Amino acid sequence: MAGDLISFDEEVTSSPTSMPSTIHHTRSTHRDSFSELASMMKAKKSYIHTVPPASPPLPLTTSLNGPRPANHIASEGSISSPLARRPRLSDFFFEPISEHCQDILAQHQVKNGHEDIFHNSEASMWNIRKPSASRPYKEPFLIPEFELPARNGLTDPPSPPQSLTDSASAFRSEQEPIVRLTKPAYDKMCKSLEDTVKENKELHTSLAAHNRTIEQLRHGDHEMSSQLGKHRYQNEANKAQKSAMGRALGEKETTIQTQQLEIKELMSKISALNAKVEELEGMSDETNYLRSVIESYRVKHEGADINIASLKSQHRYDLSNLAAIKDQELKSIKTDYQHALAELAATKNQHKHTLDDLSTTKDEFKNALIRLAATKDLELESVKEVHKYALEHASAAKDQEWGEFEQSHQRALSKLAASKDCELEEAQGIIRKLKLDVSELSQQILETPHAQVNSEAQRDCAHEQANGQAKQEKFIRDLRHQLMDERIKVVDLEDEIEVLREKTKQIDIDDLQAKLREKTSECDRHRSHAKTAEARLKHSQERLLHITSNGLSLQGAVHLVKPHADSKLPRTVHSCTECYGKNMECDDNTTCRNCADSNTRCLRWRCSLKHKLGDCPFTPCKFPHDSQGWLMLPQDRPQW
């Protein structure tokens, strides 16, 4: 049976150089009996069958058990003998692969781009080739010392029956190695090949995705490094500015302190000099007084030398006493000056401490200014809307005031024009009356041309009427002049009103434009800040999504968060950590009653996706919560 499965011919073993470079087989380094047997079989000569000529009747052969006929030995080697070998199952097992299977394998290799696996050199152990149509018949091997016995039966082997098919030999040909596979093994090999191709494609896609993510991370790291460099440069510049300002402030403070000290020293010197001047003035007054006394004594007592000597001695004594008193006063002044110097040194040290306190307060003030700037930026947005509303309201009020002023001015002008028109009508009526009187008088004069006016009363009356008429005409002319002047004044006032209106409008427009420019610059600045904040937020969200694998690591997670005072919690909200740990009843307020009484932080459970990403895409979340992410109980709390 060993001959059916294993071939020890020279064609089976191929040189190592004929193997493809892509296949690496591990070989054992030790030699066993099987390899020695294989080498011995290789050294054996090939079996060649030679047809002997017709032989005479078989002679008897000698053997250990006695003489035997030679046909008995020949019958053992013939095909017709019952001892002849029957067809083996391994022949059917090692049948070559059909052409249809080979075509399927070739198509699969072409589709998947792996056709080069089965197209290596002729010595490849994976080559699948068709066997030769027929194997040459080999004669049996003859030992030289013995000769072939004579045959009694058929010399040629009988032809096999039609029902039996020629099976290919299990041994390989002399030219090419052939691998024979069973159908299950072939199907398994094809399936494993398809699996490896699919895995290769998946690995290529995953590798490309990983490369893209690596490039994105490199780009993000480059952007972050550039932003960090900018911020570092800004911080360094701010530090340099702050240090320069601090040095300038320190120098100014030192100069101020030195100047103050110099001023104090000068003032002390001036006060000392003033005191000395006063003392010298007092001494000069005393000397003058003494001189005057001496002169009086001299005048009174010119001959009294003794009295003068006594007075001189007394004066010297007084002067010595006065000098001693002044020396004591100078000593006391020196001691006071030393005490003042000591106090000045103490004040210097105290001032240094105050400077240190001032530096700390400066830092605190700077921090407070930064916080104040942040709050002012927040307040500015609210002030903008208020200012816009106020500007609109003020513009509407101004327009209303200007309309009311124009209406009042027009009413006043209309009243003035009506009054002037009334006065003109009255004057015209008077003029008409006077003309009528004049016409009547002229008619009377014409009717009585020959009448003589004898009475002086009539003459006086005529003169009075003429004078009154002249006065009335003069008054009318004056009224006309006044009316013209009033009209001119009205026109001038209207012009001034227009000029003032234009000026006020221009001033208001300029102020509004300046305020508008300021507000637009502030809006642009805030808009740029908002854009940068949005960009940073978007970048941080992208990084967060990338780090959390699109929220995969946050799924099924919760955070402890303190609710805002204005937030509204659901009625069935989960208990806070304090009440849950103490097994106490909890309410739905932002700060429950127990936490408010114990003055502790009231922390609630919130969905991590809602808290970090702002949205929970899973409507049936692992933990039930409301739209704001606060965890809720599946049912109401039981009231015990």
C-alpha positions in Angstrom: 0.0 0.0 0.0 2.9 2.3 0.5 3.5 2.2 -3.2 0.1 3.6 -3.9 0.5 6.7 -1.8 4.2 7.6 -2.0 6.4 7.8 -5.0 10.1 7.4 -4.6 11.1 8.1 -8.2 13.6 10.7 -9.1 10.8 12.8 -10.7 9.2 13.3 -7.3 12.1 15.1 -5.6 12.8 18.5 -7.2 15.7 20.7 -6.5 15.2 23.6 -4.0 16.0 26.1 -6.6 12.9 25.1 -8.6 10.6 26.2 -5.8 8.9 29.6 -6.1 10.4 32.4 -4.0 7.1 33.3 -2.5 6.6 29.9 -0.7 8.8 29.1 2.3 8.7 25.6 3.7 10.2 24.6 7.0 12.3 21.5 6.8 13.4 19.4 9.7 17.2 19.3 10.2 17.4 15.7 11.5 17.4 12.6 9.3 15.2 9.6 10.0 14.8 6.1 8.6 12.2 7.2 6.1 14.6 9.7 4.5 17.3 7.0 4.3 14.9 4.6 2.7 14.0 7.3 0.1 17.7 7.9 -0.7 18.2 4.2 -1.1 15.3 3.9 -3.5 16.6 6.8 -5.5 19.9 5.0 -5.9 18.1 2.0 -7.2 18.1 1.5 -11.0 14.8 1.9 -12.9 12.9 -1.3 -13.7 13.0 -2.1 -17.4 10.9 -4.9 -18.8 12.4 -7.0 -21.6 10.3 -9.5 -23.5 12.2 -12.8 -23.5 12.2 -15.1 -26.6 10.2 -18.3 -26.7 11.7 -20.7 -24.3 11.7 -24.6 -24.3 9.6 -26.5 -21.8 10.0 -25.4 -18.3 12.7 -27.2 -16.4 12.6 -28.0 -12.8 14.0 -25.4 -10.5 15.7 -26.2 -7.2 14.5 -24.7 -4.0 14.8 -25.3 -0.4 11.5 -27.2 -0.2 12.3 -29.3 -3.2 12.0 -29.1 -7.0 9.2 -26.8 -8.3 8.0 -26.2 -11.8 8.8 -22.8 -13.2 5.3 -22.1 -14.4 4.3 -21.8 -10.8 6.7 -18.9 -10.3 5.6 -17.3 -13.6 2.0 -17.6 -12.6 2.6 -15.4 -9.6 3.9 -12.6 -11.8 1.2 -12.7 -14.6 -1.9 -10.6 -14.7 -4.1 -13.7 -15.1 -2.8 -15.1 -11.9 -4.9 -14.8 -8.8 -2.0 -13.3 -7.0 -1.9 -10.4 -9.4 -2.6 -7.0 -8.0 -6.1 -5.7 -8.4 -7.1 -2.1 -9.2 -6.5 0.2 -6.2 -8.8 2.8 -4.7 -6.0 5.3 -4.6 -6.0 5.4 -8.4 -9.5 6.8 -8.3 -8.6 9.1 -5.4 -5.7 10.6 -7.3 -7.6 11.4 -10.4 -6.7 14.7 -12.1 -8.8 17.8 -11.7 -11.3 18.3 -14.5 -11.0 21.0 -17.1 -14.2 22.7 -15.8 -12.7 23.2 -12.3 -9.5 24.5 -13.9 -11.5 27.1 -15.9 -13.3 28.2 -12.8 -10.0 28.6 -10.9 -8.5 30.6 -13.8 -11.5 33.0 -13.9 -11.3 33.5 -10.2 -7.6 34.3 -10.4 -8.2 36.8 -13.2 -11.0 38.6 -11.2 -9.1 39.0 -8.0 -5.8 39.9 -9.6 -4.0 36.9 -8.2 -3.4 35.1 -11.4 0.4 35.2 -10.8 0.1 32.8 -7.9 -0.5 29.8 -10.2 1.8 30.9 -13.0 5.2 30.3 -11.5 8.0 28.2 -13.0 7.4 24.6 -14.1 9.0 23.3 -10.9 6.3 25.0 -8.7 4.5 22.6 -6.5 1.2 24.5 -6.9 1.0 24.0 -10.7 -2.0 22.2 -11.8 -1.5 20.5 -15.2 -3.2 17.8 -17.2 -1.6 14.4 -16.9 -0.3 12.7 -20.0 -2.7 10.7 -22.1 -0.9 7.4 -21.4 2.0 6.3 -19.4 4.7 4.3 -21.2 4.7 0.7 -20.2 7.8 -0.3 -18.2 9.1 -3.8 -18.1 9.8 -5.4 -14.7 13.1 -5.0 -13.2 15.4 -8.0 -13.7 18.2 -9.0 -11.4 21.4 -9.8 -13.3 22.2 -13.0 -11.4 18.8 -14.5 -12.1 17.0 -15.0 -15.4 13.3 -14.8 -16.0 11.5 -18.1 -15.9 9.5 -19.4 -18.8 5.8 -18.4 -19.0 3.0 -20.9 -19.7 0.2 -18.3 -19.9 -0.3 -15.2 -21.9 2.7 -13.1 -22.7 0.7 -9.9 -23.1 -1.6 -8.6 -20.4 -5.3 -8.8 -21.2 -7.2 -5.6 -22.0 -9.2 -4.3 -19.1 -13.0 -4.4 -19.3 -15.0 -1.5 -20.7 -16.6 -0.8 -17.4 -13.2 0.1 -15.8 -11.8 3.5 -16.7 -8.1 4.1 -17.0 -7.1 5.9 -13.8 -4.1 8.1 -13.9 -1.1 6.9 -11.9 -0.4 8.4 -8.5 3.1 8.9 -9.5 4.3 12.0 -11.2 5.7 12.3 -14.7 9.3 12.6 -15.5 9.0 16.2 -16.7 6.5 18.0 -14.4 5.2 17.5 -10.9 1.4 17.2 -10.6 -0.7 17.9 -7.5 -3.9 16.0 -7.3 -6.6 17.2 -5.0 -10.0 16.0 -3.9 -13.0 18.1 -4.5 -13.6 19.0 -0.8 -10.0 20.0 -0.5 -10.2 22.1 -3.7 -13.5 23.8 -2.6 -11.9 24.5 0.8 -8.9 26.0 -0.9 -11.0 28.2 -3.2 -13.1 29.3 -0.2 -9.9 30.2 1.8 -8.6 32.0 -1.3 -11.8 34.1 -1.6 -11.6 34.8 2.2 -8.0 36.0 1.9 -8.9 38.2 -1.0 -11.8 39.8 0.9 -9.6 40.2 4.0 -7.0 41.8 1.8 -9.5 44.3 0.4 -10.8 45.1 3.9 -7.3 45.6 5.1 -6.6 48.0 2.2 -9.7 50.0 3.0 -8.9 50.1 6.7 -5.3 51.1 6.0 -6.5 54.0 3.7 -8.9 55.1 6.5 -6.2 55.0 9.1 -3.8 57.0 6.8 -6.5 59.6 6.3 -7.1 59.9 10.1 -3.3 60.1 10.6 -3.1 63.0 8.1 -6.1 64.7 9.7 -4.4 64.4 13.1 -1.1 65.7 11.7 -2.9 68.7 10.2 -4.8 69.3 13.5 -1.6 69.0 15.5 0.1 71.5 13.1 -2.7 74.0 13.5 -2.7 73.5 17.2 1.1 74.0 17.3 0.8 77.2 15.2 -1.9 78.5 17.5 0.2 77.6 20.6 3.1 79.4 19.0 1.0 82.5 18.4 -0.4 82.5 21.9 3.1 82.0 23.3 4.4 84.9 21.3 1.4 87.0 22.5 2.1 86.0 26.1 5.8 86.8 25.7 4.9 90.2 24.2 2.4 90.9 27.0 4.9 89.8 29.6 7.5 92.1 28.1 5.0 95.0 28.0 4.0 94.3 31.6 7.6 94.1 32.7 8.4 97.4 30.9 5.4 99.1 32.4 6.4 97.7 35.8 10.0 98.9 35.4 8.7 102.4 34.3 6.3 102.5 37.2 9.1 101.5 39.6 11.4 104.1 38.3 8.7 106.8 38.5 7.9 105.7 42.1 11.6 105.8 43.1 12.1 109.3 41.5 8.9 110.4 43.3 10.2 109.0 46.6 13.6 110.6 46.2 12.0 114.0 45.3 9.7 113.7 48.3 12.7 113.0 50.5 14.6 115.9 49.1 11.6 118.1 49.6 11.3 117.0 53.2 15.0 117.6 53.8 14.8 121.1 52.2 11.7 121.9 54.2 13.5 120.8 57.4 16.5 122.9 56.5 14.3 125.9 55.7 12.5 125.5 59.0 15.8 125.2 60.8 17.2 128.3 59.0 14.0 130.2 59.8 14.3 129.3 63.5 17.9 130.4 63.5 17.0 133.6 61.7 14.3 134.3 64.3 16.8 133.5 67.1 19.3 135.9 65.5 16.7 138.5 65.1 15.8 138.2 68.8 19.5 138.4 69.7 20.0 141.4 67.5 16.9 143.0 69.2 18.4 142.3 72.6 21.8 143.7 71.6 20.1 146.8 70.2 18.1 147.1 73.4 21.3 146.7 75.4 23.1 149.2 73.3 20.3 151.7 73.7 20.4 151.1 77.5 24.2 151.5 77.5 23.9 154.7 75.5 21.4 156.0 77.9 23.6 155.1 80.8 26.5 156.7 79.0 24.5 159.9 78.5 23.3 159.9 82.0 26.5 158.7 83.7 29.4 159.8 81.6 31.7 159.8 84.5 30.5 156.5 86.1 33.0 154.1 84.7 32.5 151.6 87.4 28.8 151.3 86.7 29.6 150.8 83.0 32.1 148.0 83.8 29.5 146.4 86.0 27.0 146.7 83.3 29.5 145.2 80.8 30.2 142.3 83.1 26.5 141.8 83.7 25.9 142.0 80.0 28.7 139.4 79.4 27.1 137.2 82.0 23.8 137.6 80.4 25.4 136.8 77.0 27.1 133.7 78.4 23.9 132.5 79.9 22.1 133.2 76.7 24.9 131.3 74.8 24.5 128.3 77.1 20.7 128.4 76.7 21.2 128.5 72.9 23.7 125.7 73.0 21.2 123.5 74.9 18.5 124.4 72.4 20.9 123.5 69.5 21.6 120.1 71.2 18.0 119.5 71.6 17.4 120.4 68.0 20.2 118.0 67.0 18.6 115.2 69.0 15.3 116.0 67.4 16.9 115.9 64.0 18.4 112.5 64.7 15.0 111.3 65.9 13.5 112.7 62.8 16.1 110.8 60.7 15.3 107.6 62.5 11.6 108.1 62.0 12.3 108.8 58.3 14.2 105.5 58.0 11.3 103.7 59.6 8.9 105.5 57.3 11.1 104.4 54.4 10.8 100.7 55.4 7.1 101.1 55.9 6.9 102.7 52.5 8.7 99.7 51.0 6.1 97.5 52.6 3.4 99.7 51.3 5.0 99.5 47.8 5.0 95.7 48.0 1.3 95.9 49.1 0.7 98.3 46.2 2.3 95.8 43.7 0.1 93.0 45.0 -2.9 95.4 44.8 -1.8 96.3 41.3 -1.8 92.6 40.3 -5.2 92.1 41.9 -6.4 95.3 40.1 -5.1 93.9 36.8 -7.0 90.7 37.4 -10.0 92.6 38.4 -9.7 94.7 35.2 -9.5 91.6 33.1 -12.6 90.2 34.8 -14.3 93.6 34.5 -13.4 93.7 30.8 -15.1 90.3 30.4 -18.2 91.5 32.2 -18.2 94.7 30.3 -18.0 92.8 27.0 -21.1 90.9 28.2 -22.8 94.1 29.3 -21.9 95.8 26.1 -24.0 93.5 24.1 -27.0 94.3 26.3 -26.2 98.0 26.2 -26.1 97.9 22.4 -29.7 96.9 22.1 -30.7 99.4 24.7 -28.7 102.1 22.9 -30.3 101.2 19.6 -33.7 101.4 21.2 -32.8 104.7 22.9 -31.4 106.1 19.6 -34.6 105.1 17.8 -36.7 106.5 20.6 -34.6 109.7 20.8 -34.7 110.2 17.0 -38.5 109.7 17.1 -38.8 112.2 20.0 -36.6 114.7 18.2 -38.6 114.4 15.1 -41.7 114.9 17.2 -40.2 117.9 19.0 -39.2 119.4 15.7 -42.6 118.8 14.3 -44.2 120.4 17.3 -41.8 123.4 17.1 -42.5 123.9 13.4 -46.3 123.7 14.1 -46.0 126.2 17.0 -43.8 128.5 14.9 -46.3 128.3 12.0 -49.1 129.0 14.4 -47.3 132.0 15.8 -46.5 133.2 12.3 -50.1 132.7 11.3 -51.3 134.6 14.4 -48.9 137.4 13.7 -49.9 137.6 10.1 -53.6 137.6 11.1 -53.0 140.4 13.6 -51.1 142.4 11.1 -53.8 141.8 8.5 -56.4 143.0 11.0 -54.4 146.2 11.7 -54.0 146.8 8.0 -57.7 146.3 7.4 -58.5 148.8 10.2 -56.0 151.3 8.8 -57.5 150.9 5.3 -61.0 151.4 6.8 -59.8 154.6 8.5 -58.2 155.7 5.2 -61.4 155.1 3.4 -63.4 157.1 6.0 -60.9 159.9 5.7 -61.1 159.9 1.9 -64.9 159.9 2.1 -64.7 162.9 4.5 -62.2 164.7 2.2 -64.4 164.0 -0.8 -67.5 165.3 1.1 -65.6 168.4 2.1 -64.3 169.0 -1.4 -67.9 168.6 -2.7 -69.1 171.1 -0.2 -66.4 173.5 -1.1 -67.2 173.1 -4.8 -71.0 173.4 -4.1 -70.4 176.6 -2.2 -67.5 178.2 -4.1 -69.0 181.6 -3.7 -69.8 181.2 0.0 -67.5 182.9 2.3 -66.3 181.3 5.3 -66.6 183.9 7.9 -66.2 181.9 11.0 -62.8 181.1 12.3 -64.2 177.9 13.9 -64.7 176.4 10.5 -61.2 177.2 9.5 -59.8 175.7 12.7 -61.9 172.6 12.1 -60.6 172.3 8.6 -57.0 172.7 9.8 -57.6 170.1 12.5 -59.1 167.7 10.1 -56.2 168.2 7.7 -53.7 167.7 10.5 -55.5 164.6 11.7 -55.5 163.2 8.2 -51.8 163.8 7.9 -51.2 162.2 11.2 -53.3 159.2 10.2 -51.4 158.8 7.0 -48.1 159.1 8.8 -49.3 156.4 11.3 -50.4 154.2 8.4 -47.0 154.6 6.8 -45.3 153.7 10.1 -47.5 150.7 10.5 -46.6 149.6 6.9 -42.9 150.0 7.7 -43.3 148.0 10.9 -45.2 145.3 9.0 -42.4 145.1 6.5 -39.8 145.0 9.3 -41.8 142.2 11.0 -42.0 140.3 7.7 -38.3 140.7 7.2 -37.7 139.5 10.8 -40.0 136.5 10.2 -38.0 135.6 7.0 -34.7 136.0 8.9 -36.1 133.8 11.7 -37.2 131.2 9.3 -33.7 131.2 7.7 -32.1 130.9 11.2 -34.5 128.1 12.0 -33.6 126.3 8.9 -29.9 126.8 9.6 -30.3 125.7 13.2 -32.3 122.7 12.1 -29.6 121.7 9.6 -26.9 122.3 12.2 -28.7 120.2 14.8 -29.5 117.5 12.2 -25.8 117.5 11.1 -24.6 117.4 14.7 -27.0 114.6 15.5 -26.1 112.8 12.3 -22.3 113.2 13.1 -22.9 112.0 16.6 -25.0 109.1 15.4 -22.4 108.3 12.7 -19.6 108.4 15.3 -21.6 106.2 17.6 -22.5 104.0 14.7 -18.9 103.6 13.8 -18.0 102.8 17.3 -20.8 100.3 17.6 -19.9 98.8 14.2 -16.3 98.4 15.2 -17.4 96.9 18.5 -19.8 94.6 16.6 -17.0 93.6 14.2 -14.7 92.9 17.0 -17.3 90.9 18.8 -18.2 89.2 15.6 -14.6 88.2 15.0 -14.4 87.0 18.6 -17.6 85.0 18.1 -16.2 83.6 14.8 -13.0 82.5 16.5 -14.9 81.1 19.4 -17.2 79.2 17.0 -14.2 77.9 15.1 -12.5 76.8 18.3 -15.8 75.2 19.4 -16.2 73.4 16.1 -12.6 72.3 16.2 -13.0 71.1 19.8 -16.2 69.3 18.9 -14.5 67.6 16.0 -11.6 66.6 18.2 -14.1 65.4 20.9 -16.0 63.4 18.2 -12.8 62.0 16.9 -11.5 61.1 20.4 -14.8 59.6 21.4 -15.3 57.9 18.1 -18.4 59.9 17.2 -19.7 59.6 20.8 -19.2 55.8 21.0 -17.3 56.1 24.2 -19.9 58.4 25.7 -22.8 56.0 24.9 -24.3 54.6 28.1 -22.4 57.1 30.3 -23.6 59.8 32.7 -22.1 62.9 34.3 -22.6 64.5 37.7 -23.7 68.1 37.0 -25.1 70.9 39.2 -28.3 72.2 37.5 -28.5 75.9 36.7 -30.8 78.0 38.9 -33.1 78.8 35.9 -33.3 75.2 34.6 -36.5 73.2 35.0 -36.2 69.6 36.0 -38.8 66.9 35.3 -41.2 65.8 38.0 -39.7 62.2 38.0 -36.1 63.4 38.0 -33.6 61.0 39.6 -32.5 61.7 43.2 -29.4 63.8 43.8 -26.2 62.1 45.0 -26.7 63.3 48.6 -30.3 62.1 48.9 -29.4 58.9 47.1 -26.4 58.2 49.3 -28.4 59.0 52.5 -31.5 57.2 51.2 -33.7 60.2 51.7 -36.6 61.7 49.8 -35.7 64.2 47.1 -37.7 66.8 45.1 -37.5 68.2 41.6 -36.0 71.6 42.5 -32.6 72.6 41.1 -31.4 72.5 44.7 -33.4 70.1 46.8 -34.6 70.8 50.3 -32.1 68.5 52.0 -29.1 70.0 50.2 -30.3 73.5 50.8 -30.7 72.7 54.6 -27.3 71.0 54.8 -25.6 73.7 52.5 -24.2 71.1 50.1 -23.9 70.9 46.4 -27.0 69.3 44.8 -25.5 67.2 41.9 -27.8 65.4 39.4 -27.2 62.7 36.9 -27.1 63.8 33.2 -26.6 62.0 30.0 -23.0 62.3 28.8 -23.9 62.7 25.1 -26.3 65.6 25.9 -23.8 67.2 28.4 -20.8 67.0 26.2 -22.1 66.9 22.6 -25.3 68.9 23.2 -27.5 66.2 21.6 -28.4 62.6 22.3 -29.2 60.9 19.0 -30.5 57.8 20.7 -34.2 58.3 21.4 -34.5 55.1 23.4 -31.3 55.9 25.4 -29.8 53.3 27.7 -30.7 55.6 30.6 -34.2 57.2 30.3 -33.9 61.0 30.4 -35.8 64.1 29.3 -35.0 66.5 26.5 -32.3 68.3 28.6 -30.6 65.0 29.5 -31.6 64.7 33.2 -32.1 61.1 34.2 -35.6 60.2 35.1 -37.2 57.4 37.1 -39.4 54.9 35.1 -42.3 55.7 37.4 -43.2 58.2 40.1 -41.5 58.1 43.5 -43.5 56.1 46.0 -44.9 58.1 48.9 -44.4 56.0 52.1 
